[in-house]
Amino acid sequence: MRAAAIFDLDRTLLAPPSSERAFFRYLLAKRRVPLRTFPYAAAGALALARRGPIAATKGNKFIWRGWKRSELEREALACFDEVLRSRVYAKAWQVVEEHKSKGDLVVLLSGTLDVLLAPFVDALRADLWFPSRLETTDGRITGALEGNHPFGAGKRRIVHRLFRENELDPERSFAYGDDLSDVAVLSAVGHPVATNPSPALAPVARRMGWRIERFQPPGYAFTDAGTHL
């Protein structure tokens, strides 16, 4: 059976800040943030507050409400080319390439937005990807998420389905994550790697005997072919 290599994005493959935070800063700098954004975000947080603080923050995508999907995709690609591309850890790129060369199924599993994760999928030549999918109606973002949100227990459900539907061997598979919310994924494979682990994840990784990797901030540039210099 084939093995998988499952990667989180933020702080695992990508240096801080998070991709979504960097994207918002990028739009602010370009003066591309509509005035409606902040009232929408506040309304979204209020609507999700009853589900708890995690839902009110991680699941609140009302900040993108009203955007044309095609326009948001263009802005996200531009942000990747101008900002995010250069912040992928050089070691992370190398590790992904090593898994590709072994024939492992490379999977990006992240709570980041689908419009933001898509350029990473192309650049890293990932086989499968599972992002937070923005609901779209008549070509415009509604501010809601659709499908299974890849965070915590949601990631665990996705991974179990991934193994089952693709006839993958969990014991031969790898997972890379940085946060306590990645424990469910790390626990599901035979080769878990705590990558740049958070203060909460680090003691768990040590207690479980998981490998710990610390990728250094990037100091390289991508070429159009996806290699690094």
PyMOL CGO cylinders between C-alpha atoms (Angstrom):
from pymol import cmd
from pymol.cgo import CYLINDER

trace = [
    CYLINDER, 0.00, 0.00, 0.00, 1.10, 3.54, -0.75, 0.3, 1, 1, 1, 1, 1, 1,
    CYLINDER, 1.10, 3.54, -0.75, 2.09, 5.96, 2.02, 0.3, 1, 1, 1, 1, 1, 1,
    CYLINDER, 2.09, 5.96, 2.02, 0.99, 9.57, 2.45, 0.3, 1, 1, 1, 1, 1, 1,
    CYLINDER, 0.99, 9.57, 2.45, 2.84, 12.66, 3.62, 0.3, 1, 1, 1, 1, 1, 1,
    CYLINDER, 2.84, 12.66, 3.62, 0.34, 15.06, 5.19, 0.3, 1, 1, 1, 1, 1, 1,
    CYLINDER, 0.34, 15.06, 5.19, 1.37, 18.68, 5.74, 0.3, 1, 1, 1, 1, 1, 1,
    CYLINDER, 1.37, 18.68, 5.74, -0.20, 21.51, 7.67, 0.3, 1, 1, 1, 1, 1, 1,
    CYLINDER, -0.20, 21.51, 7.67, 0.58, 24.94, 6.16, 0.3, 1, 1, 1, 1, 1, 1,
    CYLINDER, 0.58, 24.94, 6.16, 0.93, 27.80, 8.63, 0.3, 1, 1, 1, 1, 1, 1,
    CYLINDER, 0.93, 27.80, 8.63, 4.11, 27.59, 10.75, 0.3, 1, 1, 1, 1, 1, 1,
    CYLINDER, 4.11, 27.59, 10.75, 4.73, 24.10, 9.35, 0.3, 1, 1, 1, 1, 1, 1,
    CYLINDER, 4.73, 24.10, 9.35, 5.57, 24.88, 5.73, 0.3, 1, 1, 1, 1, 1, 1,
    CYLINDER, 5.57, 24.88, 5.73, 5.14, 28.65, 5.96, 0.3, 1, 1, 1, 1, 1, 1,
    CYLINDER, 5.14, 28.65, 5.96, 6.91, 31.09, 8.29, 0.3, 1, 1, 1, 1, 1, 1,
    CYLINDER, 6.91, 31.09, 8.29, 4.64, 33.31, 10.47, 0.3, 1, 1, 1, 1, 1, 1,
    CYLINDER, 4.64, 33.31, 10.47, 2.39, 35.19, 10.29, 0.3, 1, 1, 1, 1, 1, 1,
    CYLINDER, 2.39, 35.19, 10.29, -0.39, 32.91, 9.07, 0.3, 1, 1, 1, 1, 1, 1,
    CYLINDER, -0.39, 32.91, 9.07, -1.27, 32.94, 5.40, 0.3, 1, 1, 1, 1, 1, 1,
    CYLINDER, -1.27, 32.94, 5.40, -4.67, 34.52, 6.06, 0.3, 1, 1, 1, 1, 1, 1,
    CYLINDER, -4.67, 34.52, 6.06, -3.24, 37.24, 8.30, 0.3, 1, 1, 1, 1, 1, 1,
    CYLINDER, -3.24, 37.24, 8.30, -0.51, 37.98, 5.75, 0.3, 1, 1, 1, 1, 1, 1,
    CYLINDER, -0.51, 37.98, 5.75, -3.13, 38.15, 3.01, 0.3, 1, 1, 1, 1, 1, 1,
    CYLINDER, -3.13, 38.15, 3.01, -5.23, 40.65, 4.94, 0.3, 1, 1, 1, 1, 1, 1,
    CYLINDER, -5.23, 40.65, 4.94, -2.16, 42.81, 5.61, 0.3, 1, 1, 1, 1, 1, 1,
    CYLINDER, -2.16, 42.81, 5.61, -1.32, 42.61, 1.92, 0.3, 1, 1, 1, 1, 1, 1,
    CYLINDER, -1.32, 42.61, 1.92, -4.80, 43.84, 0.97, 0.3, 1, 1, 1, 1, 1, 1,
    CYLINDER, -4.80, 43.84, 0.97, -4.62, 46.62, 3.56, 0.3, 1, 1, 1, 1, 1, 1,
    CYLINDER, -4.62, 46.62, 3.56, -1.30, 47.81, 2.14, 0.3, 1, 1, 1, 1, 1, 1,
    CYLINDER, -1.30, 47.81, 2.14, -2.84, 47.79, -1.34, 0.3, 1, 1, 1, 1, 1, 1,
    CYLINDER, -2.84, 47.79, -1.34, -5.93, 49.63, -0.02, 0.3, 1, 1, 1, 1, 1, 1,
    CYLINDER, -5.93, 49.63, -0.02, -8.07, 46.79, -1.32, 0.3, 1, 1, 1, 1, 1, 1,
    CYLINDER, -8.07, 46.79, -1.32, -10.08, 46.18, 1.87, 0.3, 1, 1, 1, 1, 1, 1,
    CYLINDER, -10.08, 46.18, 1.87, -13.72, 47.30, 1.39, 0.3, 1, 1, 1, 1, 1, 1,
    CYLINDER, -13.72, 47.30, 1.39, -15.36, 49.43, 4.09, 0.3, 1, 1, 1, 1, 1, 1,
    CYLINDER, -15.36, 49.43, 4.09, -17.96, 46.72, 4.64, 0.3, 1, 1, 1, 1, 1, 1,
    CYLINDER, -17.96, 46.72, 4.64, -15.28, 44.30, 5.87, 0.3, 1, 1, 1, 1, 1, 1,
    CYLINDER, -15.28, 44.30, 5.87, -15.17, 45.23, 9.54, 0.3, 1, 1, 1, 1, 1, 1,
    CYLINDER, -15.17, 45.23, 9.54, -18.94, 45.29, 10.23, 0.3, 1, 1, 1, 1, 1, 1,
    CYLINDER, -18.94, 45.29, 10.23, -19.22, 41.93, 8.47, 0.3, 1, 1, 1, 1, 1, 1,
    CYLINDER, -19.22, 41.93, 8.47, -16.40, 40.47, 10.59, 0.3, 1, 1, 1, 1, 1, 1,
    CYLINDER, -16.40, 40.47, 10.59, -17.98, 41.75, 13.82, 0.3, 1, 1, 1, 1, 1, 1,
    CYLINDER, -17.98, 41.75, 13.82, -21.38, 40.34, 12.84, 0.3, 1, 1, 1, 1, 1, 1,
    CYLINDER, -21.38, 40.34, 12.84, -19.79, 36.99, 12.03, 0.3, 1, 1, 1, 1, 1, 1,
    CYLINDER, -19.79, 36.99, 12.03, -18.01, 36.80, 15.39, 0.3, 1, 1, 1, 1, 1, 1,
    CYLINDER, -18.01, 36.80, 15.39, -21.24, 37.62, 17.19, 0.3, 1, 1, 1, 1, 1, 1,
    CYLINDER, -21.24, 37.62, 17.19, -23.18, 34.99, 15.24, 0.3, 1, 1, 1, 1, 1, 1,
    CYLINDER, -23.18, 34.99, 15.24, -20.57, 32.30, 15.99, 0.3, 1, 1, 1, 1, 1, 1,
    CYLINDER, -20.57, 32.30, 15.99, -19.90, 33.28, 19.61, 0.3, 1, 1, 1, 1, 1, 1,
    CYLINDER, -19.90, 33.28, 19.61, -22.40, 30.75, 20.96, 0.3, 1, 1, 1, 1, 1, 1,
    CYLINDER, -22.40, 30.75, 20.96, -20.28, 27.96, 19.47, 0.3, 1, 1, 1, 1, 1, 1,
    CYLINDER, -20.28, 27.96, 19.47, -17.27, 29.04, 21.50, 0.3, 1, 1, 1, 1, 1, 1,
    CYLINDER, -17.27, 29.04, 21.50, -14.16, 31.20, 20.99, 0.3, 1, 1, 1, 1, 1, 1,
    CYLINDER, -14.16, 31.20, 20.99, -12.55, 28.85, 18.47, 0.3, 1, 1, 1, 1, 1, 1,
    CYLINDER, -12.55, 28.85, 18.47, -15.56, 28.96, 16.16, 0.3, 1, 1, 1, 1, 1, 1,
    CYLINDER, -15.56, 28.96, 16.16, -15.79, 32.74, 16.55, 0.3, 1, 1, 1, 1, 1, 1,
    CYLINDER, -15.79, 32.74, 16.55, -12.19, 33.12, 15.33, 0.3, 1, 1, 1, 1, 1, 1,
    CYLINDER, -12.19, 33.12, 15.33, -11.15, 30.09, 13.26, 0.3, 1, 1, 1, 1, 1, 1,
    CYLINDER, -11.15, 30.09, 13.26, -14.56, 29.67, 11.64, 0.3, 1, 1, 1, 1, 1, 1,
    CYLINDER, -14.56, 29.67, 11.64, -15.38, 33.35, 11.13, 0.3, 1, 1, 1, 1, 1, 1,
    CYLINDER, -15.38, 33.35, 11.13, -14.85, 34.13, 7.45, 0.3, 1, 1, 1, 1, 1, 1,
    CYLINDER, -14.85, 34.13, 7.45, -17.43, 36.91, 7.22, 0.3, 1, 1, 1, 1, 1, 1,
    CYLINDER, -17.43, 36.91, 7.22, -14.54, 39.28, 6.62, 0.3, 1, 1, 1, 1, 1, 1,
    CYLINDER, -14.54, 39.28, 6.62, -14.56, 37.99, 3.03, 0.3, 1, 1, 1, 1, 1, 1,
    CYLINDER, -14.56, 37.99, 3.03, -18.30, 38.34, 2.55, 0.3, 1, 1, 1, 1, 1, 1,
    CYLINDER, -18.30, 38.34, 2.55, -19.35, 40.11, -0.63, 0.3, 1, 1, 1, 1, 1, 1,
    CYLINDER, -19.35, 40.11, -0.63, -16.10, 39.55, -2.54, 0.3, 1, 1, 1, 1, 1, 1,
    CYLINDER, -16.10, 39.55, -2.54, -16.35, 38.13, -6.04, 0.3, 1, 1, 1, 1, 1, 1,
    CYLINDER, -16.35, 38.13, -6.04, -14.65, 34.75, -5.85, 0.3, 1, 1, 1, 1, 1, 1,
    CYLINDER, -14.65, 34.75, -5.85, -12.75, 35.35, -9.07, 0.3, 1, 1, 1, 1, 1, 1,
    CYLINDER, -12.75, 35.35, -9.07, -11.44, 38.66, -7.72, 0.3, 1, 1, 1, 1, 1, 1,
    CYLINDER, -11.44, 38.66, -7.72, -10.42, 37.14, -4.38, 0.3, 1, 1, 1, 1, 1, 1,
    CYLINDER, -10.42, 37.14, -4.38, -8.63, 34.33, -6.21, 0.3, 1, 1, 1, 1, 1, 1,
    CYLINDER, -8.63, 34.33, -6.21, -6.68, 36.86, -8.28, 0.3, 1, 1, 1, 1, 1, 1,
    CYLINDER, -6.68, 36.86, -8.28, -5.67, 38.81, -5.17, 0.3, 1, 1, 1, 1, 1, 1,
    CYLINDER, -5.67, 38.81, -5.17, -4.65, 35.61, -3.38, 0.3, 1, 1, 1, 1, 1, 1,
    CYLINDER, -4.65, 35.61, -3.38, -2.45, 34.52, -6.28, 0.3, 1, 1, 1, 1, 1, 1,
    CYLINDER, -2.45, 34.52, -6.28, -0.82, 37.95, -6.40, 0.3, 1, 1, 1, 1, 1, 1,
    CYLINDER, -0.82, 37.95, -6.40, -0.19, 37.78, -2.65, 0.3, 1, 1, 1, 1, 1, 1,
    CYLINDER, -0.19, 37.78, -2.65, 1.41, 34.37, -3.08, 0.3, 1, 1, 1, 1, 1, 1,
    CYLINDER, 1.41, 34.37, -3.08, 3.70, 35.62, -5.82, 0.3, 1, 1, 1, 1, 1, 1,
    CYLINDER, 3.70, 35.62, -5.82, 4.66, 38.84, -4.02, 0.3, 1, 1, 1, 1, 1, 1,
    CYLINDER, 4.66, 38.84, -4.02, 4.69, 37.77, -0.35, 0.3, 1, 1, 1, 1, 1, 1,
    CYLINDER, 4.69, 37.77, -0.35, 3.97, 34.17, 0.57, 0.3, 1, 1, 1, 1, 1, 1,
    CYLINDER, 3.97, 34.17, 0.57, 6.10, 32.33, -1.98, 0.3, 1, 1, 1, 1, 1, 1,
    CYLINDER, 6.10, 32.33, -1.98, 9.35, 33.58, -0.43, 0.3, 1, 1, 1, 1, 1, 1,
    CYLINDER, 9.35, 33.58, -0.43, 8.28, 32.61, 3.10, 0.3, 1, 1, 1, 1, 1, 1,
    CYLINDER, 8.28, 32.61, 3.10, 8.00, 28.86, 2.55, 0.3, 1, 1, 1, 1, 1, 1,
    CYLINDER, 8.00, 28.86, 2.55, 10.73, 27.24, 4.63, 0.3, 1, 1, 1, 1, 1, 1,
    CYLINDER, 10.73, 27.24, 4.63, 13.56, 26.00, 2.41, 0.3, 1, 1, 1, 1, 1, 1,
    CYLINDER, 13.56, 26.00, 2.41, 13.77, 22.79, 4.46, 0.3, 1, 1, 1, 1, 1, 1,
    CYLINDER, 13.77, 22.79, 4.46, 10.02, 22.30, 4.07, 0.3, 1, 1, 1, 1, 1, 1,
    CYLINDER, 10.02, 22.30, 4.07, 10.35, 22.46, 0.29, 0.3, 1, 1, 1, 1, 1, 1,
    CYLINDER, 10.35, 22.46, 0.29, 13.13, 19.88, 0.44, 0.3, 1, 1, 1, 1, 1, 1,
    CYLINDER, 13.13, 19.88, 0.44, 11.07, 17.52, 2.62, 0.3, 1, 1, 1, 1, 1, 1,
    CYLINDER, 11.07, 17.52, 2.62, 8.10, 17.73, 0.25, 0.3, 1, 1, 1, 1, 1, 1,
    CYLINDER, 8.10, 17.73, 0.25, 10.37, 16.94, -2.68, 0.3, 1, 1, 1, 1, 1, 1,
    CYLINDER, 10.37, 16.94, -2.68, 11.82, 13.95, -0.84, 0.3, 1, 1, 1, 1, 1, 1,
    CYLINDER, 11.82, 13.95, -0.84, 8.36, 12.52, -0.31, 0.3, 1, 1, 1, 1, 1, 1,
    CYLINDER, 8.36, 12.52, -0.31, 7.46, 13.12, -3.94, 0.3, 1, 1, 1, 1, 1, 1,
    CYLINDER, 7.46, 13.12, -3.94, 10.60, 11.28, -5.07, 0.3, 1, 1, 1, 1, 1, 1,
    CYLINDER, 10.60, 11.28, -5.07, 9.67, 8.29, -2.89, 0.3, 1, 1, 1, 1, 1, 1,
    CYLINDER, 9.67, 8.29, -2.89, 6.24, 8.11, -4.48, 0.3, 1, 1, 1, 1, 1, 1,
    CYLINDER, 6.24, 8.11, -4.48, 4.34, 9.18, -1.37, 0.3, 1, 1, 1, 1, 1, 1,
    CYLINDER, 4.34, 9.18, -1.37, 0.98, 10.89, -1.80, 0.3, 1, 1, 1, 1, 1, 1,
    CYLINDER, 0.98, 10.89, -1.80, 1.60, 14.52, -0.81, 0.3, 1, 1, 1, 1, 1, 1,
    CYLINDER, 1.60, 14.52, -0.81, -1.39, 16.06, 0.95, 0.3, 1, 1, 1, 1, 1, 1,
    CYLINDER, -1.39, 16.06, 0.95, -1.91, 19.63, 2.16, 0.3, 1, 1, 1, 1, 1, 1,
    CYLINDER, -1.91, 19.63, 2.16, -4.36, 19.69, 5.07, 0.3, 1, 1, 1, 1, 1, 1,
    CYLINDER, -4.36, 19.69, 5.07, -4.92, 23.17, 6.44, 0.3, 1, 1, 1, 1, 1, 1,
    CYLINDER, -4.92, 23.17, 6.44, -7.60, 25.40, 7.89, 0.3, 1, 1, 1, 1, 1, 1,
    CYLINDER, -7.60, 25.40, 7.89, -6.45, 28.22, 5.62, 0.3, 1, 1, 1, 1, 1, 1,
    CYLINDER, -6.45, 28.22, 5.62, -8.74, 29.50, 2.88, 0.3, 1, 1, 1, 1, 1, 1,
    CYLINDER, -8.74, 29.50, 2.88, -9.09, 27.54, -0.34, 0.3, 1, 1, 1, 1, 1, 1,
    CYLINDER, -9.09, 27.54, -0.34, -8.16, 30.61, -2.39, 0.3, 1, 1, 1, 1, 1, 1,
    CYLINDER, -8.16, 30.61, -2.39, -4.92, 30.92, -0.39, 0.3, 1, 1, 1, 1, 1, 1,
    CYLINDER, -4.92, 30.92, -0.39, -3.97, 27.24, -0.33, 0.3, 1, 1, 1, 1, 1, 1,
    CYLINDER, -3.97, 27.24, -0.33, -4.48, 26.73, -4.08, 0.3, 1, 1, 1, 1, 1, 1,
    CYLINDER, -4.48, 26.73, -4.08, -1.20, 28.44, -5.14, 0.3, 1, 1, 1, 1, 1, 1,
    CYLINDER, -1.20, 28.44, -5.14, 0.75, 26.30, -2.64, 0.3, 1, 1, 1, 1, 1, 1,
    CYLINDER, 0.75, 26.30, -2.64, -0.81, 23.18, -4.16, 0.3, 1, 1, 1, 1, 1, 1,
    CYLINDER, -0.81, 23.18, -4.16, 0.53, 24.14, -7.58, 0.3, 1, 1, 1, 1, 1, 1,
    CYLINDER, 0.53, 24.14, -7.58, 3.96, 25.26, -6.36, 0.3, 1, 1, 1, 1, 1, 1,
    CYLINDER, 3.96, 25.26, -6.36, 4.54, 22.18, -4.17, 0.3, 1, 1, 1, 1, 1, 1,
    CYLINDER, 4.54, 22.18, -4.17, 2.89, 19.80, -6.65, 0.3, 1, 1, 1, 1, 1, 1,
    CYLINDER, 2.89, 19.80, -6.65, 0.63, 18.37, -3.97, 0.3, 1, 1, 1, 1, 1, 1,
    CYLINDER, 0.63, 18.37, -3.97, -1.58, 15.44, -4.95, 0.3, 1, 1, 1, 1, 1, 1,
    CYLINDER, -1.58, 15.44, -4.95, -4.53, 16.31, -2.73, 0.3, 1, 1, 1, 1, 1, 1,
    CYLINDER, -4.53, 16.31, -2.73, -5.55, 19.30, -0.65, 0.3, 1, 1, 1, 1, 1, 1,
    CYLINDER, -5.55, 19.30, -0.65, -8.13, 19.98, 2.02, 0.3, 1, 1, 1, 1, 1, 1,
    CYLINDER, -8.13, 19.98, 2.02, -8.64, 23.69, 2.89, 0.3, 1, 1, 1, 1, 1, 1,
    CYLINDER, -8.64, 23.69, 2.89, -11.38, 25.74, 4.51, 0.3, 1, 1, 1, 1, 1, 1,
    CYLINDER, -11.38, 25.74, 4.51, -13.74, 26.14, 1.58, 0.3, 1, 1, 1, 1, 1, 1,
    CYLINDER, -13.74, 26.14, 1.58, -15.49, 29.48, 1.27, 0.3, 1, 1, 1, 1, 1, 1,
    CYLINDER, -15.49, 29.48, 1.27, -19.15, 29.15, 0.35, 0.3, 1, 1, 1, 1, 1, 1,
    CYLINDER, -19.15, 29.15, 0.35, -19.94, 30.92, -2.90, 0.3, 1, 1, 1, 1, 1, 1,
    CYLINDER, -19.94, 30.92, -2.90, -23.35, 31.93, -4.22, 0.3, 1, 1, 1, 1, 1, 1,
    CYLINDER, -23.35, 31.93, -4.22, -23.78, 33.56, -7.64, 0.3, 1, 1, 1, 1, 1, 1,
    CYLINDER, -23.78, 33.56, -7.64, -20.04, 34.06, -7.82, 0.3, 1, 1, 1, 1, 1, 1,
    CYLINDER, -20.04, 34.06, -7.82, -19.76, 35.92, -4.50, 0.3, 1, 1, 1, 1, 1, 1,
    CYLINDER, -19.76, 35.92, -4.50, -18.39, 34.82, -1.12, 0.3, 1, 1, 1, 1, 1, 1,
    CYLINDER, -18.39, 34.82, -1.12, -21.13, 34.49, 1.51, 0.3, 1, 1, 1, 1, 1, 1,
    CYLINDER, -21.13, 34.49, 1.51, -18.83, 34.49, 4.54, 0.3, 1, 1, 1, 1, 1, 1,
    CYLINDER, -18.83, 34.49, 4.54, -19.79, 30.95, 5.52, 0.3, 1, 1, 1, 1, 1, 1,
    CYLINDER, -19.79, 30.95, 5.52, -17.73, 27.79, 5.19, 0.3, 1, 1, 1, 1, 1, 1,
    CYLINDER, -17.73, 27.79, 5.19, -18.90, 24.70, 3.35, 0.3, 1, 1, 1, 1, 1, 1,
    CYLINDER, -18.90, 24.70, 3.35, -17.90, 21.11, 3.88, 0.3, 1, 1, 1, 1, 1, 1,
    CYLINDER, -17.90, 21.11, 3.88, -15.70, 19.77, 6.66, 0.3, 1, 1, 1, 1, 1, 1,
    CYLINDER, -15.70, 19.77, 6.66, -13.65, 22.52, 8.35, 0.3, 1, 1, 1, 1, 1, 1,
    CYLINDER, -13.65, 22.52, 8.35, -10.05, 21.20, 8.62, 0.3, 1, 1, 1, 1, 1, 1,
    CYLINDER, -10.05, 21.20, 8.62, -9.42, 22.06, 12.26, 0.3, 1, 1, 1, 1, 1, 1,
    CYLINDER, -9.42, 22.06, 12.26, -9.02, 19.70, 15.24, 0.3, 1, 1, 1, 1, 1, 1,
    CYLINDER, -9.02, 19.70, 15.24, -11.57, 16.91, 15.00, 0.3, 1, 1, 1, 1, 1, 1,
    CYLINDER, -11.57, 16.91, 15.00, -12.39, 17.99, 11.45, 0.3, 1, 1, 1, 1, 1, 1,
    CYLINDER, -12.39, 17.99, 11.45, -8.83, 17.14, 10.42, 0.3, 1, 1, 1, 1, 1, 1,
    CYLINDER, -8.83, 17.14, 10.42, -9.11, 13.70, 12.01, 0.3, 1, 1, 1, 1, 1, 1,
    CYLINDER, -9.11, 13.70, 12.01, -12.26, 12.90, 10.01, 0.3, 1, 1, 1, 1, 1, 1,
    CYLINDER, -12.26, 12.90, 10.01, -10.59, 14.03, 6.79, 0.3, 1, 1, 1, 1, 1, 1,
    CYLINDER, -10.59, 14.03, 6.79, -7.49, 11.90, 7.44, 0.3, 1, 1, 1, 1, 1, 1,
    CYLINDER, -7.49, 11.90, 7.44, -9.47, 8.76, 8.20, 0.3, 1, 1, 1, 1, 1, 1,
    CYLINDER, -9.47, 8.76, 8.20, -11.46, 9.22, 5.00, 0.3, 1, 1, 1, 1, 1, 1,
    CYLINDER, -11.46, 9.22, 5.00, -8.24, 9.95, 3.09, 0.3, 1, 1, 1, 1, 1, 1,
    CYLINDER, -8.24, 9.95, 3.09, -6.68, 6.65, 4.17, 0.3, 1, 1, 1, 1, 1, 1,
    CYLINDER, -6.68, 6.65, 4.17, -9.82, 4.68, 3.43, 0.3, 1, 1, 1, 1, 1, 1,
    CYLINDER, -9.82, 4.68, 3.43, -10.65, 6.15, 0.02, 0.3, 1, 1, 1, 1, 1, 1,
    CYLINDER, -10.65, 6.15, 0.02, -7.07, 6.07, -1.28, 0.3, 1, 1, 1, 1, 1, 1,
    CYLINDER, -7.07, 6.07, -1.28, -6.07, 2.69, 0.22, 0.3, 1, 1, 1, 1, 1, 1,
    CYLINDER, -6.07, 2.69, 0.22, -3.13, 4.24, 2.07, 0.3, 1, 1, 1, 1, 1, 1,
    CYLINDER, -3.13, 4.24, 2.07, -1.02, 2.62, 4.76, 0.3, 1, 1, 1, 1, 1, 1,
    CYLINDER, -1.02, 2.62, 4.76, -1.26, 4.71, 7.98, 0.3, 1, 1, 1, 1, 1, 1,
    CYLINDER, -1.26, 4.71, 7.98, 1.77, 3.01, 9.54, 0.3, 1, 1, 1, 1, 1, 1,
    CYLINDER, 1.77, 3.01, 9.54, 4.02, 3.99, 6.63, 0.3, 1, 1, 1, 1, 1, 1,
    CYLINDER, 4.02, 3.99, 6.63, 2.58, 7.50, 6.40, 0.3, 1, 1, 1, 1, 1, 1,
    CYLINDER, 2.58, 7.50, 6.40, 3.98, 10.79, 7.70, 0.3, 1, 1, 1, 1, 1, 1,
    CYLINDER, 3.98, 10.79, 7.70, 2.27, 13.84, 9.14, 0.3, 1, 1, 1, 1, 1, 1,
    CYLINDER, 2.27, 13.84, 9.14, 3.77, 17.26, 9.81, 0.3, 1, 1, 1, 1, 1, 1,
    CYLINDER, 3.77, 17.26, 9.81, 2.12, 19.78, 12.13, 0.3, 1, 1, 1, 1, 1, 1,
    CYLINDER, 2.12, 19.78, 12.13, 2.99, 22.56, 14.53, 0.3, 1, 1, 1, 1, 1, 1,
    CYLINDER, 2.99, 22.56, 14.53, 0.00, 22.99, 16.84, 0.3, 1, 1, 1, 1, 1, 1,
    CYLINDER, 0.00, 22.99, 16.84, -1.94, 21.13, 19.50, 0.3, 1, 1, 1, 1, 1, 1,
    CYLINDER, -1.94, 21.13, 19.50, -4.86, 21.06, 17.06, 0.3, 1, 1, 1, 1, 1, 1,
    CYLINDER, -4.86, 21.06, 17.06, -2.72, 18.79, 14.84, 0.3, 1, 1, 1, 1, 1, 1,
    CYLINDER, -2.72, 18.79, 14.84, -2.42, 16.03, 17.46, 0.3, 1, 1, 1, 1, 1, 1,
    CYLINDER, -2.42, 16.03, 17.46, -5.31, 14.07, 15.93, 0.3, 1, 1, 1, 1, 1, 1,
    CYLINDER, -5.31, 14.07, 15.93, -3.50, 13.93, 12.58, 0.3, 1, 1, 1, 1, 1, 1,
    CYLINDER, -3.50, 13.93, 12.58, -0.08, 13.25, 14.09, 0.3, 1, 1, 1, 1, 1, 1,
    CYLINDER, -0.08, 13.25, 14.09, -1.55, 10.41, 16.13, 0.3, 1, 1, 1, 1, 1, 1,
    CYLINDER, -1.55, 10.41, 16.13, -3.09, 8.81, 13.03, 0.3, 1, 1, 1, 1, 1, 1,
    CYLINDER, -3.09, 8.81, 13.03, 0.21, 7.98, 11.29, 0.3, 1, 1, 1, 1, 1, 1,
    CYLINDER, 0.21, 7.98, 11.29, 3.23, 5.83, 11.95, 0.3, 1, 1, 1, 1, 1, 1,
    CYLINDER, 3.23, 5.83, 11.95, 5.66, 8.73, 11.45, 0.3, 1, 1, 1, 1, 1, 1,
    CYLINDER, 5.66, 8.73, 11.45, 4.45, 11.92, 13.16, 0.3, 1, 1, 1, 1, 1, 1,
    CYLINDER, 4.45, 11.92, 13.16, 6.71, 14.97, 12.95, 0.3, 1, 1, 1, 1, 1, 1,
    CYLINDER, 6.71, 14.97, 12.95, 6.14, 17.96, 15.22, 0.3, 1, 1, 1, 1, 1, 1,
    CYLINDER, 6.14, 17.96, 15.22, 7.41, 20.77, 13.00, 0.3, 1, 1, 1, 1, 1, 1,
    CYLINDER, 7.41, 20.77, 13.00, 8.30, 24.05, 14.70, 0.3, 1, 1, 1, 1, 1, 1,
    CYLINDER, 8.30, 24.05, 14.70, 6.03, 22.88, 17.55, 0.3, 1, 1, 1, 1, 1, 1,
    CYLINDER, 6.03, 22.88, 17.55, 4.11, 25.42, 19.57, 0.3, 1, 1, 1, 1, 1, 1,
    CYLINDER, 4.11, 25.42, 19.57, 4.72, 25.61, 23.34, 0.3, 1, 1, 1, 1, 1, 1,
    CYLINDER, 4.72, 25.61, 23.34, 1.60, 23.47, 23.80, 0.3, 1, 1, 1, 1, 1, 1,
    CYLINDER, 1.60, 23.47, 23.80, 2.57, 20.80, 21.26, 0.3, 1, 1, 1, 1, 1, 1,
    CYLINDER, 2.57, 20.80, 21.26, 6.26, 20.46, 22.16, 0.3, 1, 1, 1, 1, 1, 1,
    CYLINDER, 6.26, 20.46, 22.16, 5.76, 18.65, 25.52, 0.3, 1, 1, 1, 1, 1, 1,
    CYLINDER, 5.76, 18.65, 25.52, 3.17, 16.36, 23.94, 0.3, 1, 1, 1, 1, 1, 1,
    CYLINDER, 3.17, 16.36, 23.94, 5.60, 15.47, 21.16, 0.3, 1, 1, 1, 1, 1, 1,
    CYLINDER, 5.60, 15.47, 21.16, 8.36, 14.72, 23.66, 0.3, 1, 1, 1, 1, 1, 1,
    CYLINDER, 8.36, 14.72, 23.66, 6.07, 12.60, 25.80, 0.3, 1, 1, 1, 1, 1, 1,
    CYLINDER, 6.07, 12.60, 25.80, 4.86, 10.63, 22.78, 0.3, 1, 1, 1, 1, 1, 1,
    CYLINDER, 4.86, 10.63, 22.78, 8.38, 10.19, 21.40, 0.3, 1, 1, 1, 1, 1, 1,
    CYLINDER, 8.38, 10.19, 21.40, 7.54, 11.99, 18.17, 0.3, 1, 1, 1, 1, 1, 1,
    CYLINDER, 7.54, 11.99, 18.17, 10.26, 13.42, 15.99, 0.3, 1, 1, 1, 1, 1, 1,
    CYLINDER, 10.26, 13.42, 15.99, 10.71, 17.18, 16.33, 0.3, 1, 1, 1, 1, 1, 1,
    CYLINDER, 10.71, 17.18, 16.33, 11.92, 19.30, 13.42, 0.3, 1, 1, 1, 1, 1, 1,
    CYLINDER, 11.92, 19.30, 13.42, 12.70, 23.02, 13.54, 0.3, 1, 1, 1, 1, 1, 1,
    CYLINDER, 12.70, 23.02, 13.54, 12.75, 24.61, 10.11, 0.3, 1, 1, 1, 1, 1, 1,
    CYLINDER, 12.75, 24.61, 10.11, 14.70, 27.86, 9.79, 0.3, 1, 1, 1, 1, 1, 1,
    CYLINDER, 14.70, 27.86, 9.79, 13.19, 31.02, 8.26, 0.3, 1, 1, 1, 1, 1, 1,
    CYLINDER, 13.19, 31.02, 8.26, 13.56, 31.05, 4.48, 0.3, 1, 1, 1, 1, 1, 1,
    CYLINDER, 13.56, 31.05, 4.48, 16.52, 32.67, 2.84, 0.3, 1, 1, 1, 1, 1, 1,
    CYLINDER, 16.52, 32.67, 2.84, 15.98, 31.61, -0.73, 0.3, 1, 1, 1, 1, 1, 1,
    CYLINDER, 15.98, 31.61, -0.73, 13.88, 32.34, -3.79, 0.3, 1, 1, 1, 1, 1, 1,
    CYLINDER, 13.88, 32.34, -3.79, 11.64, 30.13, -5.85, 0.3, 1, 1, 1, 1, 1, 1,
    CYLINDER, 11.64, 30.13, -5.85, 12.13, 29.79, -9.58, 0.3, 1, 1, 1, 1, 1, 1,
    CYLINDER, 12.13, 29.79, -9.58, 9.23, 29.44, -11.96, 0.3, 1, 1, 1, 1, 1, 1,
    CYLINDER, 9.23, 29.44, -11.96, 9.91, 25.71, -12.07, 0.3, 1, 1, 1, 1, 1, 1,
    CYLINDER, 9.91, 25.71, -12.07, 9.32, 25.47, -8.32, 0.3, 1, 1, 1, 1, 1, 1,
    CYLINDER, 9.32, 25.47, -8.32, 12.92, 24.82, -7.29, 0.3, 1, 1, 1, 1, 1, 1,
    CYLINDER, 12.92, 24.82, -7.29, 14.73, 26.89, -4.70, 0.3, 1, 1, 1, 1, 1, 1,
    CYLINDER, 14.73, 26.89, -4.70, 17.98, 28.80, -4.99, 0.3, 1, 1, 1, 1, 1, 1,
]
cmd.load_cgo(trace, "trace")
